[in-house]
Amino acid sequence: MILWLFLSVAATFIELHGPDGQIIYVNPHQIISIREPRGTDRGHWAPNTKCLVMTVDGKFLTTTDSCSDVRGKVEGMTGKSTY
């Protein structure tokens, strides 16, 4: 029973990729904003950062996934448009 519960919860996460190659699993229902980074040429973000993902707890994730890829993953898991 516990394993089934864990698998049903784990299935709601999407896989993103951090700038250092790490895998990030995030609940798509916790994402509130997605945008392309500015200032990568000034060192604000890692040079290979392609998308900033903001979460409901006020934190953000930097990813090497494009924002269109992140948007597609979120829409695929939630069934809702991110626009």
PENOR-V135595 format. One record per backbone hydrogen bond with DSSP energy under -1.0 kcal/mol. CO is the residue of the C=O (numbers start at 1). NH is the residue of the N-H. Records with the same first field share a line. If there is no record, write none. Layout:
# PENOR-V135595
CO: NH + NH
This chain:
# PENOR-V135595
1: 5
2: 6
3: 7
4: 8
5: 9
6: 10
7: 11
9: 12
10: 13
14: 26
16: 24
17: 64
18: 21
22: 18
24: 16
26: 14
27: 30
30: 56
33: 54
35: 52
39: 44
46: 49
51: 63
52: 35
53: 61
54: 32 + 33
55: 58
59: 55
61: 53
63: 50 + 51
66: 70
67: 71
68: 72
69: 73
70: 74
71: 75
72: 76
73: 77
74: 78
75: 79
